[in-house]
Amino acid sequence: MTKPVLPPAATMPLAARLGRAGATRRGALAALAAIVATPFGRAFAARREVGHGHHPPHHAAPPEPLVPETPAQTPIGPVATTAQWAYAEDYTTHAMLLTKDGDTQMPPSSMTKLMTLYITYERLASGKLKLSDTLPVSERAWKTGGSKMFVEVNTQVSVRDLISGIIVDSGNDAAIVLAEGIDGSEAQFVVEMNATAKRLGLTGSHFANCTGLPAPDHYMTCHDIARLAWHIIHDFPQYYKFDRQKTFRYSNIEQANRNPLVQNDMADGLKTGHTNAGGYGLVASAERNGRRVILVLNGMPAEIDRKQDGARLLDWAFNNFENVTLFTAGDVIERAPVWLGTSKDVPLVGGRDLIMTLPRGWRQSVKVTVQYDSPVRAPISRGDTLGSLVITGAGSQPMTLPLLAGADVPRLGLPGRAMAVLSHYVTGH
């Protein structure tokens, strides 16, 4: 049987129920500043991300885009972005809100460090590592180029400071200290990174280092970055709080968080990245009115683009979609007729809350139907799968939810079955 289904409140139209739910002087100066042994010189270098070229003077022509600007695809039509790769999703439902080559392998630059952080958080959560533990700084870590938190060789740095050095400073040196401290070498840590990626279902990712510095066979997809961001937020909320830091001071150098959406309080994490191959990238998450969105952009031609596109597209995701609770776990969605049972019908329930991310103003177009074989033959046990609930509608991904028996229905005894069969032949019911 396939039939439309009304909401649990039998007299309430579906549309009404959904409505109720609504809710960078030039190269020489930069190089000189990076090696001057003064706080000013070191702080100047600290503001350079991995792979940065020189910063042009304010009157210079903007750089050429890496690719012609083409729109991202969304459930409600194309949306402009300068990003070469992009992906956005709702945190609760994992509904795709926006994609532009979201499953295409790309250089993830410093967004790689999210995996370095994830493995660190696993060690902390398991008790194998503590925030107060200190790890040694090797000469290799100290010499690593690109973004730095400026750890000193042959010193010890706390895990807490190393985490901040990655989140705020995007420190390659910090990442290597953590990798060597956890697994003995960066190479061995990379083995763990790839094993963890496989375990988390990051099928479009492969790591060659823990920093995101350019390397062959080192790539991720925007979709995978979003999934990794979800795991950090979901699995380790006690450590995700570090992402809200706007500044971090270490070795008498105070650096500002490179994430522009954290700086302007539009997001509460996660990371930026930049290499010549990958362009400017950003992964950010924010929560508004109880709803969280994850946005990943990469391959943008200029630093200003990740600030502007990031802010605009995050606002767009919140303003154009909302999460709607169609049914809750205990709602009786339908009552199915029962054949030869002690009850004439059995309640069909979804067994869990059914929440969908829908475009605003499109909720009334959602179609909900139930499918099951009728009548259902007894005996029936609570939790038996008896059918399915199918939800379709413009601007939303089709969804199918198993329908479960909400109660036990024993089979009638022999006399009762005989009477039921006789009644069926006499009355047709």
Secondary structure as UniProt FT lines:
FT   STRAND          2..4
FT   TURN            10..11
FT   HELIX           14..21
FT   HELIX           27..35
FT   HELIX           39..46
FT   TURN            50..51
FT   TURN            58..59
FT   STRAND          72..73
FT   TURN            75..76
FT   STRAND          85..90
FT   TURN            91..93
FT   STRAND          96..100
FT   TURN            102..103
FT   HELIX           109..112
FT   HELIX           113..126
FT   TURN            131..132
FT   STRAND          134..136
FT   HELIX           139..143
FT   TURN            153..154
FT   STRAND          156..158
FT   HELIX           159..167
FT   TURN            168..169
FT   HELIX           172..183
FT   HELIX           186..200
FT   TURN            203..204
FT   TURN            216..217
FT   STRAND          219..220
FT   HELIX           222..235
FT   HELIX           237..240
FT   HELIX           241..244
FT   STRAND          247..250
FT   TURN            251..252
FT   STRAND          253..256
FT   HELIX           260..263
FT   TURN            264..265
FT   STRAND          269..275
FT   TURN            276..278
FT   STRAND          279..288
FT   TURN            289..290
FT   STRAND          291..300
FT   HELIX           303..320
FT   STRAND          321..327
FT   TURN            329..330
FT   STRAND          332..339
FT   STRAND          345..349
FT   STRAND          354..359
FT   TURN            360..361
FT   HELIX           363..365
FT   STRAND          367..372
FT   STRAND          376..377
FT   TURN            382..383
FT   STRAND          385..392
FT   TURN            394..395
FT   STRAND          399..405
FT   HELIX           414..427
//
